[in-house]
């Protein structure tokens, strides 16, 4: 079981790094627009300062605090780690990746970013070590009001997109592309990543990832 726990953490942390790279690639191709939450983060960055990654951490912290108070339960360590690492790595990749000026380069960067981002989510979610703050917020609304996950996700993303747009964040066809296709890619990536994790750790039953209390 120690081998399983070690690999779960490798997938969890590695997936967050990959997801952060994908987010940064979409930001470098922001002429097409970016994902709803990043529209908000960029809008806050443009109006108030700090960094895009800092706003990712701040909004994540606020969401974790609210959901914890409502649910009256302490978030898992993976949720806190998710909140901190993604913001830090977004800033890191935004720093090392070159700014792109041509439209073809931005299109390539954006599409590649969506693919990398989606598979990063699949990798980090597969070991079941804790949902990110924004996923926790969606699950809170589903649990409290009985609404479908699709309705809740759409409503939240529409709201943060509108706020980010009013703050000057980049909204475009790419934003709609993320909303429509990112979830579809994650749906393909997640079972693939779980199968790989189970093969690496010589596990046969996927339920071990849901019930093994190693986090």
C-alpha positions as YAML, in Angstrom:
chain: A
units: angstrom
residues:
- id: 1
  name: UNK
  ca: [0.00, 0.00, 0.00]
- id: 2
  name: UNK
  ca: [2.95, 2.34, 0.53]
- id: 3
  name: UNK
  ca: [3.81, 1.99, -3.15]
- id: 4
  name: UNK
  ca: [0.21, 2.88, -4.02]
- id: 5
  name: UNK
  ca: [0.27, 5.98, -1.79]
- id: 6
  name: UNK
  ca: [3.58, 7.18, -3.27]
- id: 7
  name: UNK
  ca: [2.31, 6.86, -6.82]
- id: 8
  name: UNK
  ca: [-0.98, 8.54, -5.92]
- id: 9
  name: UNK
  ca: [0.95, 11.59, -4.71]
- id: 10
  name: UNK
  ca: [3.20, 11.53, -7.79]
- id: 11
  name: UNK
  ca: [0.12, 11.59, -10.04]
- id: 12
  name: UNK
  ca: [-1.56, 14.24, -7.90]
- id: 13
  name: UNK
  ca: [1.36, 16.67, -7.86]
- id: 14
  name: UNK
  ca: [2.50, 15.91, -11.40]
- id: 15
  name: UNK
  ca: [-1.03, 16.38, -12.70]
- id: 16
  name: UNK
  ca: [-1.30, 19.80, -11.07]
- id: 17
  name: UNK
  ca: [2.00, 20.87, -12.65]
- id: 18
  name: UNK
  ca: [0.80, 19.69, -16.07]
- id: 19
  name: UNK
  ca: [-2.57, 21.40, -15.58]
- id: 20
  name: UNK
  ca: [-0.82, 24.66, -14.64]
- id: 21
  name: UNK
  ca: [1.28, 24.43, -17.82]
- id: 22
  name: UNK
  ca: [-1.91, 24.01, -19.84]
- id: 23
  name: UNK
  ca: [-3.51, 27.04, -18.18]
- id: 24
  name: UNK
  ca: [-0.42, 29.13, -18.94]
- id: 25
  name: UNK
  ca: [-0.44, 28.00, -22.57]
- id: 26
  name: UNK
  ca: [-4.06, 29.15, -22.94]
- id: 27
  name: UNK
  ca: [-3.17, 32.48, -21.31]
- id: 28
  name: UNK
  ca: [-0.34, 32.93, -23.85]
- id: 29
  name: UNK
  ca: [-2.99, 32.40, -26.56]
- id: 30
  name: UNK
  ca: [-5.50, 34.69, -24.88]
- id: 31
  name: UNK
  ca: [-6.38, 36.56, -28.09]
- id: 32
  name: UNK
  ca: [-8.93, 33.74, -28.53]
- id: 33
  name: UNK
  ca: [-10.17, 34.12, -24.95]
- id: 34
  name: UNK
  ca: [-9.39, 31.91, -21.97]
- id: 35
  name: UNK
  ca: [-11.23, 29.67, -19.50]
- id: 36
  name: UNK
  ca: [-13.96, 31.29, -17.34]
- id: 37
  name: UNK
  ca: [-12.04, 31.28, -14.04]
- id: 38
  name: UNK
  ca: [-8.90, 32.58, -15.73]
- id: 39
  name: UNK
  ca: [-10.92, 35.41, -17.29]
- id: 40
  name: UNK
  ca: [-11.69, 36.45, -13.71]
- id: 41
  name: UNK
  ca: [-8.08, 36.03, -12.54]
- id: 42
  name: UNK
  ca: [-6.69, 38.05, -15.47]
- id: 43
  name: UNK
  ca: [-9.34, 40.75, -14.97]
- id: 44
  name: UNK
  ca: [-8.40, 41.10, -11.30]
- id: 45
  name: UNK
  ca: [-4.70, 41.17, -12.23]
- id: 46
  name: UNK
  ca: [-5.25, 43.94, -14.78]
- id: 47
  name: UNK
  ca: [-7.29, 46.09, -12.38]
- id: 48
  name: UNK
  ca: [-5.66, 45.52, -8.99]
- id: 49
  name: UNK
  ca: [-2.20, 44.11, -9.62]
- id: 50
  name: UNK
  ca: [-0.44, 41.15, -7.97]
- id: 51
  name: UNK
  ca: [-0.11, 38.19, -10.39]
- id: 52
  name: UNK
  ca: [-2.53, 35.88, -12.15]
- id: 53
  name: UNK
  ca: [-1.33, 32.99, -10.00]
- id: 54
  name: UNK
  ca: [-1.82, 35.07, -6.86]
- id: 55
  name: UNK
  ca: [-5.46, 35.69, -7.76]
- id: 56
  name: UNK
  ca: [-5.91, 31.99, -8.43]
- id: 57
  name: UNK
  ca: [-4.69, 31.31, -4.89]
- id: 58
  name: UNK
  ca: [-6.76, 34.10, -3.32]
- id: 59
  name: UNK
  ca: [-10.03, 33.10, -5.00]
- id: 60
  name: UNK
  ca: [-9.29, 29.46, -4.20]
- id: 61
  name: UNK
  ca: [-8.72, 30.32, -0.54]
- id: 62
  name: UNK
  ca: [-12.01, 32.24, -0.35]
- id: 63
  name: UNK
  ca: [-13.89, 29.35, -1.95]
- id: 64
  name: UNK
  ca: [-12.31, 26.78, 0.37]
- id: 65
  name: UNK
  ca: [-13.17, 28.92, 3.40]
- id: 66
  name: UNK
  ca: [-16.80, 29.36, 2.38]
- id: 67
  name: UNK
  ca: [-17.36, 25.71, 1.48]
- id: 68
  name: UNK
  ca: [-15.71, 24.60, 4.74]
- id: 69
  name: UNK
  ca: [-17.98, 26.85, 6.81]
- id: 70
  name: UNK
  ca: [-21.11, 25.70, 4.99]
- id: 71
  name: UNK
  ca: [-20.24, 22.00, 5.08]
- id: 72
  name: UNK
  ca: [-18.69, 22.25, 8.57]
- id: 73
  name: UNK
  ca: [-15.82, 19.99, 7.64]
- id: 74
  name: UNK
  ca: [-12.10, 20.53, 7.19]
- id: 75
  name: UNK
  ca: [-10.92, 20.23, 3.56]
- id: 76
  name: UNK
  ca: [-8.52, 17.46, 2.68]
- id: 77
  name: UNK
  ca: [-4.84, 18.31, 2.46]
- id: 78
  name: UNK
  ca: [-4.97, 17.76, -1.28]
- id: 79
  name: UNK
  ca: [-7.45, 20.63, -1.64]
- id: 80
  name: UNK
  ca: [-5.13, 23.10, 0.12]
- id: 81
  name: UNK
  ca: [-2.14, 21.83, -1.87]
- id: 82
  name: UNK
  ca: [-4.12, 22.17, -5.09]
- id: 83
  name: UNK
  ca: [-4.97, 25.78, -4.26]
- id: 84
  name: UNK
  ca: [-1.36, 26.77, -3.57]
- id: 85
  name: UNK
  ca: [0.54, 24.79, -6.20]
- id: 86
  name: UNK
  ca: [-1.57, 25.69, -9.21]
- id: 87
  name: UNK
  ca: [-1.28, 29.41, -8.54]
- id: 88
  name: UNK
  ca: [2.48, 29.19, -8.03]
- id: 89
  name: UNK
  ca: [3.07, 27.10, -11.15]
- id: 90
  name: UNK
  ca: [0.83, 29.32, -13.29]
- id: 91
  name: UNK
  ca: [3.09, 32.24, -12.41]
- id: 92
  name: UNK
  ca: [6.18, 30.12, -13.03]
- id: 93
  name: UNK
  ca: [5.09, 28.97, -16.49]
- id: 94
  name: UNK
  ca: [3.83, 32.45, -17.41]
- id: 95
  name: UNK
  ca: [7.32, 33.66, -16.59]
- id: 96
  name: UNK
  ca: [9.30, 31.08, -18.60]
- id: 97
  name: UNK
  ca: [6.99, 30.77, -21.62]
- id: 98
  name: UNK
  ca: [7.55, 33.42, -24.31]
- id: 99
  name: UNK
  ca: [4.85, 35.95, -25.18]
- id: 100
  name: UNK
  ca: [3.28, 35.20, -28.55]
- id: 101
  name: UNK
  ca: [2.40, 37.98, -30.99]
- id: 102
  name: UNK
  ca: [1.20, 36.19, -34.14]
- id: 103
  name: UNK
  ca: [-2.34, 34.83, -34.33]
- id: 104
  name: UNK
  ca: [-1.32, 31.36, -35.65]
- id: 105
  name: UNK
  ca: [1.10, 30.92, -32.73]
- id: 106
  name: UNK
  ca: [-1.59, 31.94, -30.25]
- id: 107
  name: UNK
  ca: [-4.08, 29.51, -31.81]
- id: 108
  name: UNK
  ca: [-1.59, 26.64, -31.53]
- id: 109
  name: UNK
  ca: [-0.72, 27.63, -27.96]
- id: 110
  name: UNK
  ca: [-4.37, 27.82, -26.96]
- id: 111
  name: UNK
  ca: [-5.42, 24.47, -28.45]
- id: 112
  name: UNK
  ca: [-2.33, 22.74, -27.04]
- id: 113
  name: UNK
  ca: [-3.06, 24.38, -23.69]
- id: 114
  name: UNK
  ca: [-6.61, 23.01, -23.59]
- id: 115
  name: UNK
  ca: [-5.36, 19.48, -24.30]
- id: 116
  name: UNK
  ca: [-2.55, 19.72, -21.72]
- id: 117
  name: UNK
  ca: [-4.88, 21.30, -19.17]
- id: 118
  name: UNK
  ca: [-7.54, 18.61, -19.61]
- id: 119
  name: UNK
  ca: [-5.09, 15.72, -19.27]
- id: 120
  name: UNK
  ca: [-3.49, 17.44, -16.29]
- id: 121
  name: UNK
  ca: [-6.89, 17.43, -14.61]
- id: 122
  name: UNK
  ca: [-7.31, 13.75, -15.44]
- id: 123
  name: UNK
  ca: [-3.92, 12.92, -13.93]
- id: 124
  name: UNK
  ca: [-4.37, 14.90, -10.70]
- id: 125
  name: UNK
  ca: [-7.97, 13.77, -10.11]
- id: 126
  name: UNK
  ca: [-7.28, 10.07, -10.78]
- id: 127
  name: UNK
  ca: [-5.64, 9.29, -7.38]
- id: 128
  name: UNK
  ca: [-8.60, 10.83, -5.48]
- id: 129
  name: UNK
  ca: [-6.57, 12.89, -3.02]
- id: 130
  name: UNK
  ca: [-8.88, 15.90, -2.87]
- id: 131
  name: UNK
  ca: [-10.87, 18.09, -5.24]
- id: 132
  name: UNK
  ca: [-9.74, 21.58, -6.11]
- id: 133
  name: UNK
  ca: [-11.51, 24.59, -4.59]
- id: 134
  name: UNK
  ca: [-13.65, 25.31, -7.64]
- id: 135
  name: UNK
  ca: [-14.72, 21.68, -7.98]
- id: 136
  name: UNK
  ca: [-15.60, 21.68, -4.28]
- id: 137
  name: UNK
  ca: [-17.80, 24.76, -4.82]
- id: 138
  name: UNK
  ca: [-19.71, 23.02, -7.61]
- id: 139
  name: UNK
  ca: [-20.22, 19.92, -5.47]
- id: 140
  name: UNK
  ca: [-21.49, 22.12, -2.63]
- id: 141
  name: UNK
  ca: [-24.27, 23.58, -4.77]
- id: 142
  name: UNK
  ca: [-25.17, 20.13, -6.09]
- id: 143
  name: UNK
  ca: [-25.40, 18.73, -2.56]
- id: 144
  name: UNK
  ca: [-27.29, 21.65, -1.03]
- id: 145
  name: UNK
  ca: [-29.82, 22.36, -3.77]
- id: 146
  name: UNK
  ca: [-30.03, 19.09, -5.69]
- id: 147
  name: UNK
  ca: [-29.26, 20.75, -9.02]
- id: 148
  name: UNK
  ca: [-27.47, 18.83, -11.74]
- id: 149
  name: UNK
  ca: [-23.71, 19.17, -11.97]
- id: 150
  name: UNK
  ca: [-24.01, 20.46, -15.54]
- id: 151
  name: UNK
  ca: [-26.42, 23.26, -14.52]
- id: 152
  name: UNK
  ca: [-24.29, 24.26, -11.54]
- id: 153
  name: UNK
  ca: [-21.04, 24.28, -13.52]
- id: 154
  name: UNK
  ca: [-22.59, 26.31, -16.34]
- id: 155
  name: UNK
  ca: [-24.10, 28.84, -13.93]
- id: 156
  name: UNK
  ca: [-20.86, 29.31, -11.99]
- id: 157
  name: UNK
  ca: [-18.72, 29.61, -15.12]
- id: 158
  name: UNK
  ca: [-21.17, 32.07, -16.69]
- id: 159
  name: UNK
  ca: [-21.08, 34.20, -13.54]
- id: 160
  name: UNK
  ca: [-17.29, 34.32, -13.20]
- id: 161
  name: UNK
  ca: [-16.94, 34.94, -16.95]
- id: 162
  name: UNK
  ca: [-19.29, 37.93, -16.72]
- id: 163
  name: UNK
  ca: [-17.43, 39.37, -13.71]
- id: 164
  name: UNK
  ca: [-14.06, 38.80, -15.41]
- id: 165
  name: UNK
  ca: [-15.34, 40.37, -18.64]
- id: 166
  name: UNK
  ca: [-16.54, 43.47, -16.77]
- id: 167
  name: UNK
  ca: [-13.05, 43.69, -15.24]
- id: 168
  name: UNK
  ca: [-11.49, 43.56, -18.70]
- id: 169
  name: UNK
  ca: [-10.53, 39.87, -18.81]
- id: 170
  name: UNK
  ca: [-10.11, 38.28, -22.29]
- id: 171
  name: UNK
  ca: [-13.36, 36.62, -23.37]
- id: 172
  name: UNK
  ca: [-13.64, 35.13, -26.85]
- id: 173
  name: UNK
  ca: [-14.40, 32.03, -28.89]
- id: 174
  name: UNK
  ca: [-11.72, 30.23, -26.89]
- id: 175
  name: UNK
  ca: [-13.73, 30.73, -23.69]
- id: 176
  name: UNK
  ca: [-16.70, 28.98, -25.28]
- id: 177
  name: UNK
  ca: [-14.35, 26.29, -26.63]
- id: 178
  name: UNK
  ca: [-13.10, 25.56, -23.09]
- id: 179
  name: UNK
  ca: [-16.65, 25.39, -21.71]
- id: 180
  name: UNK
  ca: [-17.84, 23.04, -24.45]
- id: 181
  name: UNK
  ca: [-14.86, 20.74, -24.93]
- id: 182
  name: UNK
  ca: [-12.63, 20.76, -21.84]
- id: 183
  name: UNK
  ca: [-15.06, 18.60, -19.86]
- id: 184
  name: UNK
  ca: [-15.38, 16.18, -22.78]
- id: 185
  name: UNK
  ca: [-11.60, 15.75, -22.98]
- id: 186
  name: UNK
  ca: [-11.35, 15.27, -19.19]
- id: 187
  name: UNK
  ca: [-14.05, 12.60, -19.41]
- id: 188
  name: UNK
  ca: [-11.79, 10.69, -21.81]
- id: 189
  name: UNK
  ca: [-8.55, 11.42, -19.95]
- id: 190
  name: UNK
  ca: [-9.66, 10.53, -16.41]
- id: 191
  name: UNK
  ca: [-10.35, 6.80, -16.94]
- id: 192
  name: UNK
  ca: [-7.16, 6.50, -19.00]
- id: 193
  name: UNK
  ca: [-5.11, 8.02, -16.18]
- id: 194
  name: UNK
  ca: [-6.76, 5.78, -13.57]
- id: 195
  name: UNK
  ca: [-5.97, 2.69, -15.64]
- id: 196
  name: UNK
  ca: [-2.32, 3.76, -15.94]
- id: 197
  name: UNK
  ca: [-2.11, 4.40, -12.18]
- id: 198
  name: UNK
  ca: [-3.62, 1.00, -11.38]
- id: 199
  name: UNK
  ca: [-1.23, -0.77, -13.77]
- id: 200
  name: UNK
  ca: [1.81, 0.99, -12.30]
- id: 201
  name: UNK
  ca: [0.81, 0.02, -8.75]
- id: 202
  name: UNK
  ca: [-0.29, -3.54, -9.68]
- id: 203
  name: UNK
  ca: [-3.87, -2.89, -8.58]
- id: 204
  name: UNK
  ca: [-6.78, -4.56, -10.31]
- id: 205
  name: UNK
  ca: [-9.81, -2.78, -8.84]
- id: 206
  name: UNK
  ca: [-10.44, 0.93, -9.44]
- id: 207
  name: UNK
  ca: [-12.36, 1.11, -6.14]
- id: 208
  name: UNK
  ca: [-9.05, 0.99, -4.26]
- id: 209
  name: UNK
  ca: [-8.49, 4.62, -5.32]
- id: 210
  name: UNK
  ca: [-11.80, 5.61, -3.77]
- id: 211
  name: UNK
  ca: [-11.55, 3.72, -0.49]
- id: 212
  name: UNK
  ca: [-7.88, 3.58, 0.42]
- id: 213
  name: UNK
  ca: [-7.37, 6.18, 3.17]
- id: 214
  name: UNK
  ca: [-3.80, 7.12, 2.48]
- id: 215
  name: UNK
  ca: [-4.14, 10.89, 2.17]
...
